[in-house]
Amino acid sequence: MIDVDNDNLMITPDAVEAAITSRTKAIIPVHYAGAPADIDAIRAVGERHGIPVIEDAAHAAGTHYKGRHIGWQGTAIFSFHAIKNMTCAEGGLIVTDDDELASRIRSLKFHGLGVDAYDRQTHGRAPQAEVITPGLQVQPCRYQRRSGAGPTGKTEPRQSAPDRDCPALPARAGGHAV
């Protein structure tokens, strides 16, 4: 843990550099209140020391840094909690360009089992499953599935979001324009 700069409320590359010890496993800069941290300079510190950088973009969905979206390179995490700027009440998203990390993250789905219904249907895999790792089985609630990740931009109450037209759903789903 390091203190943030008083002027921009972000960690600085110099503070990161000074805080690195032999026990440092990752550098996690927080893009705060829709403003980006100096990610290029922080990445350079991580590269010099062989330490991965994981961007905490929970407050920065839609934020740009040097003409690119936050999270466009490396690994970043986004939160869809109710107090974030992009919400569907709960949940989150991990983006990464690291194929090995992406594979490890995917292995957590469906309680850590080796196959799920999608795998069986698309890849013809046997229904027997092997527990690869302890995992999670988290399904979005009706509101989250129907509203996507973000406010409607309208003045309608949040409670009516599940009943509005949602073109991403199949036509047989209630509320969908046919």
Residue pairs with C-beta under 8 A, 6 or more apart in sequence:
1 19
2 11
2 15
2 16
2 18
2 19
3 11
3 15
4 10
4 11
4 32
5 11
5 12
5 15
8 35
9 32
9 33
9 35
10 29
10 30
10 31
10 32
10 35
10 37
10 38
11 29
11 30
11 37
11 42
12 38
13 38
13 41
13 42
13 44
13 45
16 27
16 29
16 42
16 45
17 45
20 45
20 49
20 51
24 49
24 51
25 51
26 51
26 52
26 53
26 54
27 42
27 45
27 46
27 51
27 52
27 53
27 54
28 53
28 54
28 55
28 56
29 37
29 39
29 42
29 53
29 55
29 56
30 37
30 56
30 58
30 59
31 37
31 39
31 55
31 56
31 57
31 59
31 60
31 63
31 65
31 70
32 59
32 60
33 59
34 59
34 60
34 62
34 63
34 85
35 60
35 63
36 60
36 63
36 64
36 65
36 70
37 55
39 53
39 55
39 65
39 70
40 65
40 66
42 53
43 53
43 74
45 51
46 52
46 53
52 74
52 75
53 74
53 75
54 74
54 75
54 76
54 77
55 70
55 71
55 74
55 75
55 76
55 77
56 76
56 77
57 63
57 70
57 71
57 76
57 77
57 78
58 77
58 78
58 79
58 81
58 84
58 92
59 84
59 85
60 70
60 78
60 85
61 70
61 78
61 84
61 85
61 86
61 149
62 69
62 85
62 86
63 69
63 70
64 70
70 76
71 78
71 95
73 97
74 96
74 97
74 98
75 94
75 95
75 96
75 97
75 98
75 101
76 94
76 95
76 96
77 92
77 93
77 94
77 95
78 86
78 92
78 93
78 94
78 95
79 91
79 92
80 86
80 87
80 88
80 89
80 90
80 91
80 92
80 93
80 144
80 149
81 87
81 89
81 90
81 91
81 92
82 89
82 90
86 149
86 150
87 149
87 150
87 151
88 140
88 143
88 144
88 147
88 148
88 149
88 150
89 141
89 143
89 144
90 144
91 138
91 140
91 144
91 149
93 149
94 105
96 102
96 105
107 132
107 133
107 135
108 133
108 135
108 136
109 116
109 135
109 136
109 137
110 116
110 135
110 137
111 131
111 134
111 135
111 136
111 137
112 131
112 132
112 133
112 134
112 135
112 136
113 129
113 130
113 131
113 132
113 135
114 129
114 130
114 131
114 132
115 125
115 126
115 127
115 128
115 129
115 130
116 129
119 125
120 126
120 127
142 162
143 158
143 161
143 162
145 169
146 161
146 162
146 164
146 166
146 169
146 175
147 161
147 162
147 166
148 166
148 168
152 161
152 164
156 164
162 175
163 174
163 175
164 175
165 175
165 176
165 177
166 173
166 175
166 176
167 176
167 177
169 175
169 176
170 176
171 178
